[in-house]
Amino acid sequence: MFCPKCGSILIPSMSKGKKILSCSCGYKSKDLKPAQISERVREKQEGITVVEKDAPEHLPKVDAECPKCAHPKAYFWTVQTRAGDEPETKFFRCAKCKHTWRDYS
């Protein structure tokens, strides 16, 4: 909320044991309703698909040889496992034996 006199942002403060909004120009407001923040949690919406790592049929399939069974196809996903300025880690899961491995490149 902004001060109607000078346009500055009103700051919450205490006056005589009560919360008020005040400005450096001297303006004071007892109406705290414009400064209240509220949030609402919405229920699950129709048409939204949640992708889980344990449901590989929703993940992209690529040509990658499984180190365990040598099957030529695997599902993949990426996760930021290191600092934000580092590249993501790519995970693969064999489409046949479900073996999971990482690619750090």
C-alpha positions, 0 to 999 in steps of 0.5 A, a space after each residue: 500500500 502506498 501513502 496517499 500524501 507522498 506516494 511512498 510505501 507504507 511500513 507496518 509499525 506499532 503505535 500505542 500497542 496497535 499495529 498501524 501502517 505509517 509513512 516517513 512523511 507523518 501519514 498514519 493509517 489504521 486500516 491494515 486490510 490492504 496490507 494483509 496477504 492471503 493465499 488459497 490452496 486449490 484442489 487437484 485440477 483435471 487434465 494435469 499429469 504428474 510425471 514420476 521417475 518410477 513411471 518410465 512410460 512417461 519419460 523420453 526413450 533414447 538410444 543408450 546401451 545398458 551397462 548391465 544387460 546391453 539392451 540398446 534403449 533406455 528412458 532418461 531424465 535430468 536432475 540438478 544434483 550439484 551447484 546451479 552453475 554446474 550442468 545437470 546430471 542425466 539419469 538413464 533407466 534400462 527399458 528392459 531390466 530397469 537398471 538405473 545409471 548416471 551420465 555426468 557429461 
